[in-house]
Amino acid sequence: MLMNLVSGSSLLLVAGLVFVSASLAGWVLVREMRRAMDEYRRTFVDEADTRLSDMFVFLDPRQLFWFNMISLVVLPLMAWLLTGDLLVALVFAAVLGGLPWLMWRHMRKKRLERIEQQLPDTLMMIAGALKAGASLNVALEGASRDTGPPISQELSLFLREQRIGVDFDDALRHMERRVPLNDFQMVVSALRIAREVGGNLAEILDTLGQTLRRKAAMEGKIESLTAQGKMQGLVMTGLPLLLGLLLMWMEPEAMGKLFTTPAGWATLGVIAVMETLGYLFIRKITTIDV
């Protein structure tokens, strides 16, 4: 009887220790997850605010964060319920996790391409105003008023910073940071040099505008001539994949060995490497930097 009581007390003690340890571990885990969540939210909001402000997209980054979190939880769960495959849900979550960055990169690329297209005409407009006797700020105001976004937004912000007391060089540096283009950096350098050492700024901007216009025309011709090669790269890369899907539909038993045997896995690895290298080589050949 006494031995049974001792055994029962030991079991209760062990169970109590296990419960306390599990509770402590759970509390530490919840606290660390909450800390990591707060850090991720702060980083997401700060980066989203900076990136959207640079592109003059005025959205609440906190709402974007909660929308992103809800989509990361709800949509993969729906994919798991519909397919019954956890791997598909995990892949779906990974794709959704990288989707905001891909969208921002696409929007930023399109914005910079639009600024590059507008830059020659804007320089010609500023040069014409300077030749007519206007000051640089008046010429920039006219260009920001007569041109469309996004370059008008950059010029307006540059002038607004100067009105509130920001130094000319600092405002130029801010605009150069927001628009990391080689052509735009040449314009900024021309403005900075003309302000420091003088010179005929109107002539410099006019020559620069004509040069950029000829450069844009040459790039357009090169893009037209290499479009066929780029399309051939896409077709040649996608053709083996299309044939593989077709053979998988026609002969599923024979093609199934590619996914169930070590030799098939090795073959798929070689195919993936060769396909990637072929596409990269064709892309490199058809990409000509002016």
C-alpha positions, 0 to 999 in steps of 0.5 A: 500500500505504501509503495503504491502511494509512493509510486502515485506521488512520483507519477503526479510529480513527474506529470506536474513537472512535465506540465510545467515544462510544457507550459513554460516551453509553450509560453516561450514559443508564443512570446518568440513567435509574437516578437518575430511577428512584430519584427516582421510587421515593422520591417514590412510596414517600413519597407512598404512605406518607403517603396510606395512613397518613392513611386508616389503610391499612397496606400496604408502599409499597415492595411497591406500588411494585414491583407498579406497576412490574411492571404498567406493564411487563408489562400494556402488553407483553401488550396490544402482543402481543395487539393488535399496535398500539403506540399501544394499548400506550402508552395502556394504560400511561398509564392504568395510570400514573394508576390508583394516583392515581385509586384513592387519590382514590376511597378518600379521597372515600369515607372523607370521605363516611363521616366526614361521615355519622357526624359528626352522631351523633358530636357528639350522643354527645359532647354527651350525655356532656358533659351527663352530667358527663364530661370532654372526653377521656372523652367523646371516648374513649366516642365513639371506642369506640362509633362505627365507623370511620373517625371512630373511628380519627381520634378514637383517633389524636387521643387517642393523640397527647395521651397521648404529649404532643402539645399539644391545638391541635397534635393538633386541627391534625393531625386537621383536616389529615387530614379537610379537610371544612368541617363538621369544621373547624367542629367543630375551631373549636368545640373550640378556642374552647371550650378558649381562652375557655370556654363551654358546649361541650355545648350548642355541640356539640349545636346543631352536631350538629342543624344538620349533621343537618338539612343532611345531610337537605337535601342528601339531598333535593337529591340525590334531586331532581337525580338525574334531571337528572344521569342525563339528562346522562349519557344525552344525552352518551353517546347520540351516541357510541352512535349513532356506533358503531351507524352505524360498524357499519352504514355503515363506508365512509361513517363512515370518512371521519370518521377519514381526512379533514381535514373529518372530523377537524375534525368530530370535534373540534367534536363532542368540544368540544360534548359536553364543554361540554354535559356540564359545563353540565348537571353545573353546573346539577344541582350545588347546594352547600348 
